[in-house]
Amino acid sequence: MEHAVRYAKFVNQRTDYLAPQPPLPYPSPMPKQIRLNAFDMNCIGHQSPGLWTHPRDRADTYNTLEYWTDLAKTLERGLFDAIFLADVLGIYDVYKGGPETALEQAVQVPVNDPLMVIPAMAYVTQNLGFGVTCALSYEHPYPFARRMSTLDHLTKGRIGWNIVTGYLESAARGFGQSAQKGHDDRYAVAEDYMQAVYKLWEASWEDGAVLRDKAGHRFADASKIHRVNHQGPHFQVDAIHLCEPSPQRTPVLYQAGASTRGRQFAADHAECVFINGPSQKVVRDIATDIRARAVKSGRDANDTKIFTLMTVITGPTHEAAQAKYNEYLDHVSEDGALALMSGWTGVDFSQLPPDEPLKFSERNAMVSALESFTTADPGRSWTPRQIARHAAIGGRGPVTVGSYQQVADRFQEWMDNADVDGFNLAYAVTPETFEDIVDGVIPELQKRGVYKTEYAPGTLRAKLTGRDRLPASHPAARVRR
């Protein structure tokens, strides 16, 4: 019980920011329907370092198809919108100046390719969506566009792409580069990348180009298939897209950057935005800013669905949930948590005084990760010791511990106060965390009328927005023929 005793006071301090907030600029009819994604990664230790050692945790079977197919069936039973698969290229080697902590504690390493498990999960489900993280910094748009179109075909239109630019120097070195590009320069590359893939997905094959005319021996009308000629500052493409149009053509576009530059990119391109923050104030400020930027970019504020990270530990009663939380604390790794935070922020926390407040300084990593614990909430300061305890379960996001009814209350509070559309739910122990939510929390949400009782028909985009294709206000529509 050493960890539980050490955390006794801290548990009571880990509360969300609940001060009164001004009215939202984009009110939605209430009660607002809550959307849920399951947040996972093709690795052992995802957001809760050390908890893979818990006797009920199955994370160390991540390299089997059974782990993923069983999880997919559980999530579909709970009517989750999607499983959101994180990924990282490179190893967390900032903390203590090397990779030893990450390797010893299984901090997002080993990590397998997330795309490989999607077809198996799609085969055992009918409606669950799949948001997959793929960094655009190290792959040319031409083969990547084919890979995503293939997945959209195989899933019958249930694929989404989480657009990331990378943040680890170790990834750049792995690809033969001396260092990664600067933070804002990576987004300039991303803008060019998006224009290239939009042209491949939307402009190469016209609607009606595919005939499948067996009697006439004509699969396609060649006059309706066009060569893409993209000559951008970073990428050049002179080719016909290798795939026939998939159900969605362009996959549902997720984005997970919350820096100032990342927010603008999200406002311009993203349909679903994943943001992190330790409090409702931090998340609300980011969400409201993204929606306002989307309007300035000519898009509807409500066209962008915003999800925030949360970890839920629940049971039939508050006492049962608290006992489970205390049990989990015996398995956490604070060193592993600081290895994660050091990688995300670019700051080696082992070199900082453990009880002095952290200050913001520019780093060429995940800028928003550092902002959320410094400048984003001036009313609260964080020391490295507090950050280690905060991140030990759930990473950068809040942890909600309580009964099914209390968790449902918490979801609704966040929906009302933080200007979000739903949650990316990380696990503490897998699959136990997700099973508890599906069997306990979701029936409570349904009883309150704030969660769906059946899936909407169609593709992932249709389920989220009511349409299969991106709207005319989206930049991808500008390249269509």
Sequence and secondary structure as in RCSB ss.txt:
>XXXX:A:sequence
MEHAVRYAKFVNQRTDYLAPQPPLPYPSPMPKQIRLNAFDMNCIGHQSPGLWTHPRDRADTYNTLEYWTDLAKTL
ERGLFDAIFLADVLGIYDVYKGGPETALEQAVQVPVNDPLMVIPAMAYVTQNLGFGVTCALSYEHPYPFARRMST
LDHLTKGRIGWNIVTGYLESAARGFGQSAQKGHDDRYAVAEDYMQAVYKLWEASWEDGAVLRDKAGHRFADASKI
HRVNHQGPHFQVDAIHLCEPSPQRTPVLYQAGASTRGRQFAADHAECVFINGPSQKVVRDIATDIRARAVKSGRD
ANDTKIFTLMTVITGPTHEAAQAKYNEYLDHVSEDGALALMSGWTGVDFSQLPPDEPLKFSERNAMVSALESFTT
ADPGRSWTPRQIARHAAIGGRGPVTVGSYQQVADRFQEWMDNADVDGFNLAYAVTPETFEDIVDGVIPELQKRGV
YKTEYAPGTLRAKLTGRDRLPASHPAARVRR
>XXXX:A:secstr
 HHHHHHHHHHHH           SS   SS   EEEEEEESBSBSSSTTGGGSTT  GGGTTSHHHHHHHHHHH
HHTT SEEEEE  SS    GGGSSHHHHHHTBS SB  GGGGHHHHHHT SS EEEEEEESTTS HHHHHHHHHH
HHHHTTS EEEEEE    HHHHHHTT SS   HHHHHHHHHHHHHHHHHHHHTSB TT EEEETTTTEEE GGGB
  EEEE SS EEEE  SS   SSSS EEEE   SHHHHHHHHHH SEEEE  SSHHHHHHHHHHHHHHHHHTTS 
GGGSEEEEEEEEEEESSHHHHHHHHHHHHTT  HHHHHHHHHHHHS  GGGS TTS       SS HHHHHTTTT
T TT    HHHHHHHHTTTTTS EEEEEHHHHHHHHHHHHHHH  SEEEEE SSTTHHHHHIIIIIHHHHHHTT 
S SS  SS HHHHHHS SS  TTSGGGGG  
